[in-house]
Structures are given as C-alpha cells and as structure tokens.
Amino acid sequence: MTPVRVLAFGLVLAALAGCQKNDLLEPPVPLGNFVLGHNIVVTDKMQKVPISRPATGAEWEAAVEKAMADRFGRYQGTKIYDFGISIDAFALAPPGIPVVASPKSVLVISANVWDDAAKLKLNAEAERIYVFESLSPQTALGSGLTQSRQRQIDQLAYNAAKKVEVWLLQHPEWLDLPVDGAVAQMVAPVVAPVVAPVVAPVVAPVAVAAPPVPVVVPVVVPPKKPGPNLP
C-alpha cells in the first residue's frame, strides 16, 4: 500500500473514531415521569445465523438486561414501566478477509412495554427492531477480526437499548409528554388538505344589438321638360 493510501486510510479511521461516543455519559433524554420496573429478556425463540460465532441465550440475556438497566435505570420518576425483550436472531461476525469479505454483526429483537400500575401493554404488537454494529475503526475492517465475541455482544446490546429509547420517544403519549416538533410529525397521521371545489363563474349573457336597418330615401327624378325641336 502506497504512503498516500496509508495516510488516507488513517484519516478514515480517525474520522470513524471521532464518531464514536457513549451517550450514557451525557444527561438522559427526557422521558417524563419514567422509572424502570421489570426488565425481562428472553431467548427461547432465538435463532443463530449459520456463519455466526456462537453465543448462548444466557450471554444475550445478561448483556441486554445490563444495557437496558444502564440506560433506563438512570430515571427517578414515579410511573413504573416494564420491558419485555425477546432475542429473535443474531449473527456475530466471524473473522474474514478485511474489506473484501468481512461480515457484519446484527441482532434482531422484539420489544414490548407495559404501564405497570395499569397492568396495560402499551404497544398493540411487539416492535421488531433490527440492530447493527456501530461503525468504528475496529468494525471498518470487520469486527470478527478486531473484536472479541463478548465485545460484539456488548456493543449490539448497547445499540439495542438505544433503539428501544428511540422507539419510546416516538410515542410521547405513553410517557405523558407533549406531542410537538419532530415527534408530532412522526406520530400525527398525514391528512390530505381539503380543497374547495372550483366553481366556474356565472357570466350573464351579453345582449347583441341587432344591426341597424338602413333607411332608404327615395330619390325623385323630376320629369323631363320638353325642349325645342331640333332640326
């Protein structure tokens, strides 16, 4: 690889490193009067993609429960919300050929949330969420080459909890939050504008005057006087 390509590749990795940020170090996003109740993760229907590195149900349950607790356990409200997360499928990228054949890690979950006091499930159907590994200097070459199996699991669990948070924010009515701004646009139905029918203006008929009748003035020719008899 030429020095120019090495430098360019280094700049790309530096830019990717700058994009990585742990938002758990920042203040939590407003979730109203939220406080975390039950935090249950199940793996009884979990499937593994054939090319994936192995991972047990217990490993996934522990990782996702921890990620959910790390994110949602920061709130100190009084309205309890319960979560039920099902791990549906996963693929942990194995080692491959950098750039040419470097599989990506992915996790598929189904999420449900309950209002604990009302014993009411807030979502009618389970929310299917697809979770991908974050782009970073390590995953750019393939996380199977640069990350341990446990690191892959932990990163996907972190991203899954973040996506659950985004899903909650799309439903402010669950959290007793005002529906405004971008959230309002996401949850409000799109209604076509009502357009009043166009009525053609009524035009009064224009009376067309009849052409003038020409006045014929009779021309009277006087009788010819007898003149002298010419020879």
N, C-alpha and C positions, 0 to 999 in steps of 0.2 A: 504494500500500500504506500503510495507516494506521501511525502510530508504534507502536501496540501490536503489530501484526503484525510490523513490522520488528524490534522487541525480541524477540518470541517466536522468530522465525526465527533471530536472532542467538544466542539461548540454545541452540537446537537445534544450530547449527553448533559452538558452544563445547563442547557435550557430546560431539559426534562427534569433535572434535579431541582431547578427553581420552581417548577410547577407543583412539586410535592409539598403538601402542607397538612399537618394534623390539626383539624379544626376543633378537636376536643380541648385544645389549649386555649381556645377563644371562648367568650361567653356563649352559653347555649342560646339557640334561637327561641323566640317567644312561643310557648305552647299553652298559653292561658293558665288555668289553674291545675295543670297536669302534675300527677305524681305516678310513678311506676308501681304497678301491682304485680300480678303474676307474670312471669317471664318464662314461657314454656317453649322449648324447641324439641321437635320430634323428627325421627329419621326412619320410621317404619316403612315408608314407601320410597326411600332413597334409591336412586339408580346411579351407577358409575359408568361413565363413557369408557369404552374398551381400552383406549390408548392412555388413560389417566394413571397417574401414580395412585397407589392405594391410600385409603383413609377410612377409618371406622366411623360408625354412627356416633359413638361416644365422643370421638375427637371433634366432630362437627357440632354436636350439641354443646359441648363445653365452650368451643370458640365463639359460636353465635350468641349463646347466653351471655358470655362475658362482654361481647361487643355491644349487645343491646343494653346491658346494665351500665357499661361505661358511658353510653350516650344518653340514655333516658333516666338513669339513676341520679342525674345531677339536679333534677327538678324537685322542688319542695312545696308543691301545691297541696290541695286537699281533695281534689277529684281524682279518684283512682281509675287507671286504665290498665287493662290486662292484655297481654300479647300472646298469641299462639302462632308459632312459626313452624312450617313443615319444610324440611330439606327435601326437595324433589329430585334433583340431579346435580352432579358435579363432574368437573374434569380438572385435574391438576396437571399442568403441563409437564411432560417428561423432558429429559434432555434431548436436544435436537441439533440440527446444523444451524448455526447463527445466521439470521436474516433469511437464508434460503428455506429452511424448514424448522421453524420454532413455534410449536403450538402454544396457544394462549390458555390460561386458566379461566374457568367460568363456573358460576354457581347459579342454580335456579331454586327459588323458594316460593312458597305460598304464605301470605301473611293475613292474619285476622286480628281485629282489635275489639275489645268489649268495654262498655261502660260498666264498671264493677258494681256500683251502687244500684243501678237499674237492672242489672243482670241482662243487659241488652247488647247483642252483637251489632256493631255499628255499620259494618260493610255487609251488603247482601250476599256477595260471593267473595271467595278468597281472592286476594290480589296476587296475581302471578308476577314475580319480579325477577328479571334477568340481571345478574351481577357479573361484571368483568373486572379483571385485574387492572390496577392503576398503571398508567404509563409512567415509566421511570427509567433511569439509566440501567437498572437491573432487568426490567422486563423488556426493554428495547431489543436486547439480544436473545430474549427468551427466558422466562422465569425458571424454566426447568434447568437451565444452565447456571443461573446465578443465585437462585434462592432455594432454601431447604423446603421440604414438604410442609413442615409446620409453619414456616413463614408464608407460604402460599395460602394455607388455610386461614391464618390470622388476617391476612390482607383482604381476602374475599369476605370474611366475616365482618370486618370493619366497614367495607363498602356496602354490604347488605344492610347493616344497621343505618347507615347514612341514607340509603334509598328508602327505607321504611320511614325515616324522618321526613323526607321529601314528599312521600305519599300522604302522610298526616297533614302536612301543610297545604296540600291540595284539597283538603276537606276541613276548612276552618269551622264549619257548623258543628263538627264533632267536638271541637275544643272551645266552643263558645267564643270564638274570635270573630271580629268584624270581617265581613267579606268585602274587600276593597282591593284596588290596584290590580296587580298582575294576577293575584289569586282569584279575584272576581271574574277575570276573563277566562280563567281555567275552568271555573265551576258553573258559570252562568251559561244557559243554553243560548245558542245563536238564533236569533229571531229575525226573519226577513222583514225589512221595513215595509210598512203599509203604504202603498202608493195609490192616491186617489185616481179614479178613472178620468181619463181626459175626455171632456165633453166638447164637441165641436160647437163653436158659437153659432147662434141663430141669426141669420142675416135676413133682414126684411127685403122682400123683392123690390127691385128698383123699377118704377114705372117708366116705360119708354114712351116718350111723346110721339104721337103719330106725325108723319112728315106733313109739312104744310101743303094745303091744296092750292095749286096755282090758280090765280084769278085771271080769267080770260076776258080781256077787254075787247069787245067787238070793234072792229075798225070799219067805219062807214065811208064808203067811197062815193063821193058826190057824182051825180050823173054828168055825163059829158055834154057840154053845151055845143049846140050846132055852130059850126064856124062858117065862114064864107066859102062859097063853092069855088073850088079851084078849077081852072080850065083843064 
